Amino acid sequence: MYLNHYSLREKPFSISPDPRFLWFGEKHKEALAVLKYGILEDKGFLLLTGDIG
């Protein structure tokens, strides 16, 4: 229904997220860098928190 009506090339709703549409904002990049640092430097437990949404 959506494909023809809106001239879409693929289905717009999926149960699993598609990594092709992942967008990294500045805060996302910073959080990923901190997580990578914690893992690579074997810092133990890591906790990532943030606003909802």
PDBQT receptor file of N, H, CA, C and O in Angstrom, charges set to zero:
ATOM      1  N   MET A   1       0.826  -1.182   0.000  1.00  0.00    +0.000 N 
ATOM      2  CA  MET A   1       0.000   0.000   0.000  1.00  0.00    +0.000 C 
ATOM      3  C   MET A   1       0.882   1.263   0.000  1.00  0.00    +0.000 C 
ATOM      4  O   MET A   1       0.680   2.154  -0.825  1.00  0.00    +0.000 OA
ATOM      5  N   TYR A   2       1.853   1.343   0.915  1.00  0.00    +0.000 N 
ATOM      6  H   TYR A   2       2.017   0.619   1.585  1.00  0.00    +0.000 HD
ATOM      7  CA  TYR A   2       2.706   2.526   1.011  1.00  0.00    +0.000 C 
ATOM      8  C   TYR A   2       3.644   2.643  -0.180  1.00  0.00    +0.000 C 
ATOM      9  O   TYR A   2       3.943   3.750  -0.629  1.00  0.00    +0.000 OA
ATOM     10  N   LEU A   3       4.108   1.519  -0.693  1.00  0.00    +0.000 N 
ATOM     11  H   LEU A   3       3.866   0.620  -0.329  1.00  0.00    +0.000 HD
ATOM     12  CA  LEU A   3       5.089   1.556  -1.779  1.00  0.00    +0.000 C 
ATOM     13  C   LEU A   3       4.547   2.270  -3.005  1.00  0.00    +0.000 C 
ATOM     14  O   LEU A   3       5.205   3.154  -3.552  1.00  0.00    +0.000 OA
ATOM     15  N   ASN A   4       3.370   1.898  -3.431  1.00  0.00    +0.000 N 
ATOM     16  H   ASN A   4       2.835   1.180  -2.986  1.00  0.00    +0.000 HD
ATOM     17  CA  ASN A   4       2.786   2.509  -4.626  1.00  0.00    +0.000 C 
ATOM     18  C   ASN A   4       2.314   3.940  -4.380  1.00  0.00    +0.000 C 
ATOM     19  O   ASN A   4       2.542   4.828  -5.201  1.00  0.00    +0.000 OA
ATOM     20  N   HIS A   5       1.659   4.153  -3.249  1.00  0.00    +0.000 N 
ATOM     21  H   HIS A   5       1.473   3.432  -2.582  1.00  0.00    +0.000 HD
ATOM     22  CA  HIS A   5       1.074   5.473  -2.972  1.00  0.00    +0.000 C 
ATOM     23  C   HIS A   5       2.143   6.561  -2.847  1.00  0.00    +0.000 C 
ATOM     24  O   HIS A   5       1.968   7.660  -3.373  1.00  0.00    +0.000 OA
ATOM     25  N   TYR A   6       3.239   6.267  -2.162  1.00  0.00    +0.000 N 
ATOM     26  H   TYR A   6       3.381   5.374  -1.736  1.00  0.00    +0.000 HD
ATOM     27  CA  TYR A   6       4.295   7.261  -1.958  1.00  0.00    +0.000 C 
ATOM     28  C   TYR A   6       5.500   7.057  -2.867  1.00  0.00    +0.000 C 
ATOM     29  O   TYR A   6       6.520   7.725  -2.695  1.00  0.00    +0.000 OA
ATOM     30  N   SER A   7       5.404   6.167  -3.809  1.00  0.00    +0.000 N 
ATOM     31  H   SER A   7       4.575   5.625  -3.950  1.00  0.00    +0.000 HD
ATOM     32  CA  SER A   7       6.493   5.856  -4.753  1.00  0.00    +0.000 C 
ATOM     33  C   SER A   7       7.785   5.485  -4.024  1.00  0.00    +0.000 C 
ATOM     34  O   SER A   7       8.862   5.981  -4.355  1.00  0.00    +0.000 OA
ATOM     35  N   LEU A   8       7.661   4.616  -3.039  1.00  0.00    +0.000 N 
ATOM     36  H   LEU A   8       6.786   4.214  -2.771  1.00  0.00    +0.000 HD
ATOM     37  CA  LEU A   8       8.821   4.169  -2.270  1.00  0.00    +0.000 C 
ATOM     38  C   LEU A   8       9.476   2.977  -2.945  1.00  0.00    +0.000 C 
ATOM     39  O   LEU A   8       8.818   2.211  -3.649  1.00  0.00    +0.000 OA
ATOM     40  N   ARG A   9      10.780   2.824  -2.725  1.00  0.00    +0.000 N 
ATOM     41  H   ARG A   9      11.314   3.446  -2.152  1.00  0.00    +0.000 HD
ATOM     42  CA  ARG A   9      11.508   1.701  -3.303  1.00  0.00    +0.000 C 
ATOM     43  C   ARG A   9      11.572   0.494  -2.371  1.00  0.00    +0.000 C 
ATOM     44  O   ARG A   9      11.815  -0.626  -2.820  1.00  0.00    +0.000 OA
ATOM     45  N   GLU A  10      11.355   0.720  -1.073  1.00  0.00    +0.000 N 
ATOM     46  H   GLU A  10      11.158   1.631  -0.708  1.00  0.00    +0.000 HD
ATOM     47  CA  GLU A  10      11.361  -0.380  -0.113  1.00  0.00    +0.000 C 
ATOM     48  C   GLU A  10      10.348  -0.096   0.988  1.00  0.00    +0.000 C 
ATOM     49  O   GLU A  10       9.893   1.037   1.145  1.00  0.00    +0.000 OA
ATOM     50  N   LYS A  11      10.000  -1.123   1.745  1.00  0.00    +0.000 N 
ATOM     51  H   LYS A  11      10.370  -2.044   1.618  1.00  0.00    +0.000 HD
ATOM     52  CA  LYS A  11       8.990  -0.981   2.789  1.00  0.00    +0.000 C 
ATOM     53  C   LYS A  11       9.486  -0.035   3.881  1.00  0.00    +0.000 C 
ATOM     54  O   LYS A  11      10.622  -0.169   4.336  1.00  0.00    +0.000 OA
ATOM     55  N   PRO A  12       8.647   0.928   4.313  1.00  0.00    +0.000 N 
ATOM     56  CA  PRO A  12       9.089   1.936   5.275  1.00  0.00    +0.000 C 
ATOM     57  C   PRO A  12       9.106   1.455   6.725  1.00  0.00    +0.000 C 
ATOM     58  O   PRO A  12       9.773   2.073   7.555  1.00  0.00    +0.000 OA
ATOM     59  N   PHE A  13       8.407   0.388   7.056  1.00  0.00    +0.000 N 
ATOM     60  H   PHE A  13       7.866  -0.114   6.381  1.00  0.00    +0.000 HD
ATOM     61  CA  PHE A  13       8.319  -0.065   8.440  1.00  0.00    +0.000 C 
ATOM     62  C   PHE A  13       8.879  -1.471   8.559  1.00  0.00    +0.000 C 
ATOM     63  O   PHE A  13       8.504  -2.370   7.806  1.00  0.00    +0.000 OA
ATOM     64  N   SER A  14       9.785  -1.648   9.517  1.00  0.00    +0.000 N 
ATOM     65  H   SER A  14      10.090  -0.918  10.128  1.00  0.00    +0.000 HD
ATOM     66  CA  SER A  14      10.413  -2.932   9.709  1.00  0.00    +0.000 C 
ATOM     67  C   SER A  14      10.531  -3.215  11.202  1.00  0.00    +0.000 C 
ATOM     68  O   SER A  14      10.607  -2.290  12.011  1.00  0.00    +0.000 OA
ATOM     69  N   ILE A  15      10.545  -4.480  11.558  1.00  0.00    +0.000 N 
ATOM     70  H   ILE A  15      10.483  -5.231  10.901  1.00  0.00    +0.000 HD
ATOM     71  CA  ILE A  15      10.675  -4.848  12.966  1.00  0.00    +0.000 C 
ATOM     72  C   ILE A  15      12.093  -4.582  13.452  1.00  0.00    +0.000 C 
ATOM     73  O   ILE A  15      12.282  -4.115  14.575  1.00  0.00    +0.000 OA
ATOM     74  N   SER A  16      13.077  -4.868  12.634  1.00  0.00    +0.000 N 
ATOM     75  H   SER A  16      12.923  -5.247  11.721  1.00  0.00    +0.000 HD
ATOM     76  CA  SER A  16      14.471  -4.642  13.037  1.00  0.00    +0.000 C 
ATOM     77  C   SER A  16      15.002  -3.373  12.367  1.00  0.00    +0.000 C 
ATOM     78  O   SER A  16      14.655  -3.088  11.220  1.00  0.00    +0.000 OA
ATOM     79  N   PRO A  17      15.840  -2.610  13.074  1.00  0.00    +0.000 N 
ATOM     80  CA  PRO A  17      16.384  -1.374  12.492  1.00  0.00    +0.000 C 
ATOM     81  C   PRO A  17      17.368  -1.664  11.367  1.00  0.00    +0.000 C 
ATOM     82  O   PRO A  17      18.065  -2.678  11.381  1.00  0.00    +0.000 OA
ATOM     83  N   ASP A  18      17.415  -0.778  10.412  1.00  0.00    +0.000 N 
ATOM     84  H   ASP A  18      16.849   0.046  10.400  1.00  0.00    +0.000 HD
ATOM     85  CA  ASP A  18      18.316  -0.912   9.269  1.00  0.00    +0.000 C 
ATOM     86  C   ASP A  18      19.531  -0.003   9.497  1.00  0.00    +0.000 C 
ATOM     87  O   ASP A  18      19.372   1.216   9.558  1.00  0.00    +0.000 OA
ATOM     88  N   PRO A  19      20.735  -0.564   9.622  1.00  0.00    +0.000 N 
ATOM     89  CA  PRO A  19      21.917   0.263   9.891  1.00  0.00    +0.000 C 
ATOM     90  C   PRO A  19      22.259   1.253   8.780  1.00  0.00    +0.000 C 
ATOM     91  O   PRO A  19      23.055   2.166   8.999  1.00  0.00    +0.000 OA
ATOM     92  N   ARG A  20      21.685   1.095   7.612  1.00  0.00    +0.000 N 
ATOM     93  H   ARG A  20      21.038   0.354   7.433  1.00  0.00    +0.000 HD
ATOM     94  CA  ARG A  20      21.935   2.074   6.534  1.00  0.00    +0.000 C 
ATOM     95  C   ARG A  20      21.379   3.447   6.885  1.00  0.00    +0.000 C 
ATOM     96  O   ARG A  20      21.832   4.457   6.346  1.00  0.00    +0.000 OA
ATOM     97  N   PHE A  21      20.403   3.490   7.783  1.00  0.00    +0.000 N 
ATOM     98  H   PHE A  21      20.035   2.670   8.220  1.00  0.00    +0.000 HD
ATOM     99  CA  PHE A  21      19.756   4.748   8.137  1.00  0.00    +0.000 C 
ATOM    100  C   PHE A  21      20.222   5.279   9.489  1.00  0.00    +0.000 C 
ATOM    101  O   PHE A  21      19.584   6.163  10.061  1.00  0.00    +0.000 OA
ATOM    102  N   LEU A  22      21.324   4.747  10.001  1.00  0.00    +0.000 N 
ATOM    103  H   LEU A  22      21.842   4.029   9.536  1.00  0.00    +0.000 HD
ATOM    104  CA  LEU A  22      21.860   5.198  11.274  1.00  0.00    +0.000 C 
ATOM    105  C   LEU A  22      22.517   6.560  11.102  1.00  0.00    +0.000 C 
ATOM    106  O   LEU A  22      23.330   6.760  10.200  1.00  0.00    +0.000 OA
ATOM    107  N   TRP A  23      22.159   7.480  11.965  1.00  0.00    +0.000 N 
ATOM    108  H   TRP A  23      21.498   7.317  12.698  1.00  0.00    +0.000 HD
ATOM    109  CA  TRP A  23      22.721   8.825  11.920  1.00  0.00    +0.000 C 
ATOM    110  C   TRP A  23      23.454   9.097  13.222  1.00  0.00    +0.000 C 
ATOM    111  O   TRP A  23      22.885   8.931  14.301  1.00  0.00    +0.000 OA
ATOM    112  N   PHE A  24      24.724   9.517  13.134  1.00  0.00    +0.000 N 
ATOM    113  H   PHE A  24      25.187   9.652  12.258  1.00  0.00    +0.000 HD
ATOM    114  CA  PHE A  24      25.513   9.850  14.298  1.00  0.00    +0.000 C 
ATOM    115  C   PHE A  24      25.601  11.365  14.442  1.00  0.00    +0.000 C 
ATOM    116  O   PHE A  24      26.216  12.044  13.620  1.00  0.00    +0.000 OA
ATOM    117  N   GLY A  25      24.984  11.877  15.486  1.00  0.00    +0.000 N 
ATOM    118  H   GLY A  25      24.485  11.325  16.154  1.00  0.00    +0.000 HD
ATOM    119  CA  GLY A  25      25.151  13.282  15.822  1.00  0.00    +0.000 C 
ATOM    120  C   GLY A  25      26.427  13.441  16.636  1.00  0.00    +0.000 C 
ATOM    121  O   GLY A  25      27.126  12.460  16.889  1.00  0.00    +0.000 OA
ATOM    122  N   GLU A  26      26.731  14.646  17.040  1.00  0.00    +0.000 N 
ATOM    123  H   GLU A  26      26.163  15.443  16.834  1.00  0.00    +0.000 HD
ATOM    124  CA  GLU A  26      27.962  14.904  17.788  1.00  0.00    +0.000 C 
ATOM    125  C   GLU A  26      27.976  14.148  19.112  1.00  0.00    +0.000 C 
ATOM    126  O   GLU A  26      29.002  13.586  19.495  1.00  0.00    +0.000 OA
ATOM    127  N   LYS A  27      26.855  14.133  19.806  1.00  0.00    +0.000 N 
ATOM    128  H   LYS A  27      26.021  14.590  19.495  1.00  0.00    +0.000 HD
ATOM    129  CA  LYS A  27      26.774  13.413  21.088  1.00  0.00    +0.000 C 
ATOM    130  C   LYS A  27      26.898  11.907  20.883  1.00  0.00    +0.000 C 
ATOM    131  O   LYS A  27      27.482  11.215  21.717  1.00  0.00    +0.000 OA
ATOM    132  N   HIS A  28      26.356  11.395  19.784  1.00  0.00    +0.000 N 
ATOM    133  H   HIS A  28      25.882  11.957  19.106  1.00  0.00    +0.000 HD
ATOM    134  CA  HIS A  28      26.463   9.963  19.493  1.00  0.00    +0.000 C 
ATOM    135  C   HIS A  28      27.931   9.575  19.272  1.00  0.00    +0.000 C 
ATOM    136  O   HIS A  28      28.399   8.553  19.773  1.00  0.00    +0.000 OA
ATOM    137  N   LYS A  29      28.635  10.401  18.521  1.00  0.00    +0.000 N 
ATOM    138  H   LYS A  29      28.255  11.231  18.113  1.00  0.00    +0.000 HD
ATOM    139  CA  LYS A  29      30.057  10.140  18.247  1.00  0.00    +0.000 C 
ATOM    140  C   LYS A  29      30.878  10.162  19.528  1.00  0.00    +0.000 C 
ATOM    141  O   LYS A  29      31.769   9.335  19.723  1.00  0.00    +0.000 OA
ATOM    142  N   GLU A  30      30.566  11.124  20.403  1.00  0.00    +0.000 N 
ATOM    143  H   GLU A  30      29.843  11.796  20.244  1.00  0.00    +0.000 HD
ATOM    144  CA  GLU A  30      31.280  11.215  21.671  1.00  0.00    +0.000 C 
ATOM    145  C   GLU A  30      31.016   9.991  22.540  1.00  0.00    +0.000 C 
ATOM    146  O   GLU A  30      31.942   9.448  23.143  1.00  0.00    +0.000 OA
ATOM    147  N   ALA A  31      29.765   9.556  22.609  1.00  0.00    +0.000 N 
ATOM    148  H   ALA A  31      29.013   9.997  22.119  1.00  0.00    +0.000 HD
ATOM    149  CA  ALA A  31      29.421   8.381  23.408  1.00  0.00    +0.000 C 
ATOM    150  C   ALA A  31      30.109   7.130  22.866  1.00  0.00    +0.000 C 
ATOM    151  O   ALA A  31      30.606   6.315  23.644  1.00  0.00    +0.000 OA
ATOM    152  N   LEU A  32      30.144   6.969  21.562  1.00  0.00    +0.000 N 
ATOM    153  H   LEU A  32      29.741   7.631  20.930  1.00  0.00    +0.000 HD
ATOM    154  CA  LEU A  32      30.807   5.817  20.962  1.00  0.00    +0.000 C 
ATOM    155  C   LEU A  32      32.310   5.839  21.246  1.00  0.00    +0.000 C 
ATOM    156  O   LEU A  32      32.907   4.797  21.515  1.00  0.00    +0.000 OA
ATOM    157  N   ALA A  33      32.918   7.018  21.188  1.00  0.00    +0.000 N 
ATOM    158  H   ALA A  33      32.433   7.865  20.970  1.00  0.00    +0.000 HD
ATOM    159  CA  ALA A  33      34.347   7.140  21.474  1.00  0.00    +0.000 C 
ATOM    160  C   ALA A  33      34.649   6.755  22.920  1.00  0.00    +0.000 C 
ATOM    161  O   ALA A  33      35.642   6.079  23.188  1.00  0.00    +0.000 OA
ATOM    162  N   VAL A  34      33.797   7.184  23.849  1.00  0.00    +0.000 N 
ATOM    163  H   VAL A  34      32.991   7.733  23.631  1.00  0.00    +0.000 HD
ATOM    164  CA  VAL A  34      34.000   6.844  25.257  1.00  0.00    +0.000 C 
ATOM    165  C   VAL A  34      33.848   5.343  25.471  1.00  0.00    +0.000 C 
ATOM    166  O   VAL A  34      34.625   4.740  26.212  1.00  0.00    +0.000 OA
ATOM    167  N   LEU A  35      32.850   4.734  24.827  1.00  0.00    +0.000 N 
ATOM    168  H   LEU A  35      32.219   5.224  24.226  1.00  0.00    +0.000 HD
ATOM    169  CA  LEU A  35      32.664   3.286  24.956  1.00  0.00    +0.000 C 
ATOM    170  C   LEU A  35      33.845   2.522  24.367  1.00  0.00    +0.000 C 
ATOM    171  O   LEU A  35      34.320   1.554  24.962  1.00  0.00    +0.000 OA
ATOM    172  N   LYS A  36      34.317   2.954  23.202  1.00  0.00    +0.000 N 
ATOM    173  H   LYS A  36      33.931   3.740  22.719  1.00  0.00    +0.000 HD
ATOM    174  CA  LYS A  36      35.472   2.292  22.583  1.00  0.00    +0.000 C 
ATOM    175  C   LYS A  36      36.701   2.400  23.486  1.00  0.00    +0.000 C 
ATOM    176  O   LYS A  36      37.436   1.429  23.669  1.00  0.00    +0.000 OA
ATOM    177  N   TYR A  37      36.911   3.582  24.042  1.00  0.00    +0.000 N 
ATOM    178  H   TYR A  37      36.314   4.370  23.894  1.00  0.00    +0.000 HD
ATOM    179  CA  TYR A  37      38.045   3.791  24.936  1.00  0.00    +0.000 C 
ATOM    180  C   TYR A  37      37.948   2.843  26.134  1.00  0.00    +0.000 C 
ATOM    181  O   TYR A  37      38.930   2.190  26.488  1.00  0.00    +0.000 OA
ATOM    182  N   GLY A  38      36.781   2.767  26.751  1.00  0.00    +0.000 N 
ATOM    183  H   GLY A  38      35.984   3.297  26.463  1.00  0.00    +0.000 HD
ATOM    184  CA  GLY A  38      36.596   1.911  27.904  1.00  0.00    +0.000 C 
ATOM    185  C   GLY A  38      36.837   0.444  27.598  1.00  0.00    +0.000 C 
ATOM    186  O   GLY A  38      37.380  -0.288  28.426  1.00  0.00    +0.000 OA
ATOM    187  N   ILE A  39      36.437   0.015  26.415  1.00  0.00    +0.000 N 
ATOM    188  H   ILE A  39      35.996   0.610  25.742  1.00  0.00    +0.000 HD
ATOM    189  CA  ILE A  39      36.634  -1.388  26.022  1.00  0.00    +0.000 C 
ATOM    190  C   ILE A  39      38.096  -1.660  25.681  1.00  0.00    +0.000 C 
ATOM    191  O   ILE A  39      38.679  -2.636  26.154  1.00  0.00    +0.000 OA
ATOM    192  N   LEU A  40      38.675  -0.802  24.868  1.00  0.00    +0.000 N 
ATOM    193  H   LEU A  40      38.201  -0.009  24.484  1.00  0.00    +0.000 HD
ATOM    194  CA  LEU A  40      40.053  -1.026  24.426  1.00  0.00    +0.000 C 
ATOM    195  C   LEU A  40      41.073  -0.906  25.563  1.00  0.00    +0.000 C 
ATOM    196  O   LEU A  40      42.110  -1.569  25.547  1.00  0.00    +0.000 OA
ATOM    197  N   GLU A  41      40.771  -0.062  26.541  1.00  0.00    +0.000 N 
ATOM    198  H   GLU A  41      39.928   0.476  26.555  1.00  0.00    +0.000 HD
ATOM    199  CA  GLU A  41      41.688   0.131  27.672  1.00  0.00    +0.000 C 
ATOM    200  C   GLU A  41      41.324  -0.761  28.861  1.00  0.00    +0.000 C 
ATOM    201  O   GLU A  41      41.906  -0.633  29.938  1.00  0.00    +0.000 OA
ATOM    202  N   ASP A  42      40.360  -1.661  28.663  1.00  0.00    +0.000 N 
ATOM    203  H   ASP A  42      39.887  -1.765  27.788  1.00  0.00    +0.000 HD
ATOM    204  CA  ASP A  42      39.958  -2.632  29.691  1.00  0.00    +0.000 C 
ATOM    205  C   ASP A  42      39.631  -1.940  31.016  1.00  0.00    +0.000 C 
ATOM    206  O   ASP A  42      40.198  -2.265  32.059  1.00  0.00    +0.000 OA
ATOM    207  N   LYS A  43      38.704  -0.980  30.950  1.00  0.00    +0.000 N 
ATOM    208  H   LYS A  43      38.243  -0.717  30.102  1.00  0.00    +0.000 HD
ATOM    209  CA  LYS A  43      38.355  -0.174  32.111  1.00  0.00    +0.000 C 
ATOM    210  C   LYS A  43      37.289  -0.814  33.007  1.00  0.00    +0.000 C 
ATOM    211  O   LYS A  43      36.869  -0.191  33.983  1.00  0.00    +0.000 OA
ATOM    212  N   GLY A  44      36.851  -2.003  32.715  1.00  0.00    +0.000 N 
ATOM    213  H   GLY A  44      37.192  -2.510  31.923  1.00  0.00    +0.000 HD
ATOM    214  CA  GLY A  44      35.854  -2.664  33.562  1.00  0.00    +0.000 C 
ATOM    215  C   GLY A  44      34.444  -2.386  33.089  1.00  0.00    +0.000 C 
ATOM    216  O   GLY A  44      34.163  -2.401  31.891  1.00  0.00    +0.000 OA
ATOM    217  N   PHE A  45      33.555  -2.130  34.044  1.00  0.00    +0.000 N 
ATOM    218  H   PHE A  45      33.783  -2.118  35.017  1.00  0.00    +0.000 HD
ATOM    219  CA  PHE A  45      32.149  -1.903  33.715  1.00  0.00    +0.000 C 
ATOM    220  C   PHE A  45      31.966  -0.534  33.077  1.00  0.00    +0.000 C 
ATOM    221  O   PHE A  45      32.592   0.444  33.485  1.00  0.00    +0.000 OA
ATOM    222  N   LEU A  46      31.099  -0.478  32.072  1.00  0.00    +0.000 N 
ATOM    223  H   LEU A  46      30.590  -1.272  31.741  1.00  0.00    +0.000 HD
ATOM    224  CA  LEU A  46      30.768   0.778  31.406  1.00  0.00    +0.000 C 
ATOM    225  C   LEU A  46      29.262   0.996  31.504  1.00  0.00    +0.000 C 
ATOM    226  O   LEU A  46      28.481   0.050  31.395  1.00  0.00    +0.000 OA
ATOM    227  N   LEU A  47      28.868   2.227  31.707  1.00  0.00    +0.000 N 
ATOM    228  H   LEU A  47      29.502   2.995  31.796  1.00  0.00    +0.000 HD
ATOM    229  CA  LEU A  47      27.451   2.561  31.772  1.00  0.00    +0.000 C 
ATOM    230  C   LEU A  47      27.208   3.765  30.880  1.00  0.00    +0.000 C 
ATOM    231  O   LEU A  47      27.840   4.808  31.046  1.00  0.00    +0.000 OA
ATOM    232  N   LEU A  48      26.308   3.623  29.951  1.00  0.00    +0.000 N 
ATOM    233  H   LEU A  48      25.795   2.776  29.816  1.00  0.00    +0.000 HD
ATOM    234  CA  LEU A  48      25.947   4.699  29.046  1.00  0.00    +0.000 C 
ATOM    235  C   LEU A  48      24.518   5.126  29.363  1.00  0.00    +0.000 C 
ATOM    236  O   LEU A  48      23.597   4.313  29.279  1.00  0.00    +0.000 OA
ATOM    237  N   THR A  49      24.328   6.381  29.722  1.00  0.00    +0.000 N 
ATOM    238  H   THR A  49      25.076   7.041  29.790  1.00  0.00    +0.000 HD
ATOM    239  CA  THR A  49      22.984   6.889  30.004  1.00  0.00    +0.000 C 
ATOM    240  C   THR A  49      22.723   8.117  29.147  1.00  0.00    +0.000 C 
ATOM    241  O   THR A  49      23.654   8.737  28.632  1.00  0.00    +0.000 OA
ATOM    242  N   GLY A  50      21.472   8.456  29.002  1.00  0.00    +0.000 N 
ATOM    243  H   GLY A  50      20.716   7.952  29.420  1.00  0.00    +0.000 HD
ATOM    244  CA  GLY A  50      21.129   9.632  28.220  1.00  0.00    +0.000 C 
ATOM    245  C   GLY A  50      19.649   9.915  28.287  1.00  0.00    +0.000 C 
ATOM    246  O   GLY A  50      18.890   9.197  28.939  1.00  0.00    +0.000 OA
ATOM    247  N   ASP A  51      19.252  10.958  27.612  1.00  0.00    +0.000 N 
ATOM    248  H   ASP A  51      19.868  11.541  27.082  1.00  0.00    +0.000 HD
ATOM    249  CA  ASP A  51      17.852  11.314  27.551  1.00  0.00    +0.000 C 
ATOM    250  C   ASP A  51      17.059  10.289  26.761  1.00  0.00    +0.000 C 
ATOM    251  O   ASP A  51      17.603   9.594  25.902  1.00  0.00    +0.000 OA
ATOM    252  N   ILE A  52      15.791  10.202  27.053  1.00  0.00    +0.000 N 
ATOM    253  H   ILE A  52      15.350  10.767  27.751  1.00  0.00    +0.000 HD
ATOM    254  CA  ILE A  52      14.907   9.296  26.315  1.00  0.00    +0.000 C 
ATOM    255  C   ILE A  52      14.715   9.848  24.908  1.00  0.00    +0.000 C 
ATOM    256  O   ILE A  52      14.541  11.051  24.713  1.00  0.00    +0.000 OA
ATOM    257  N   GLY A  53      14.750   8.956  23.948  1.00  0.00    +0.000 N 
ATOM    258  H   GLY A  53      14.891   7.979  24.106  1.00  0.00    +0.000 HD
ATOM    259  CA  GLY A  53      14.510   9.358  22.576  1.00  0.00    +0.000 C 
ATOM    260  C   GLY A  53      15.765   9.513  21.837  1.00  0.00    +0.000 C 
ATOM    261  O   GLY A  53      15.747   9.851  20.654  1.00  0.00    +0.000 OA
TER     262      GLY A  53
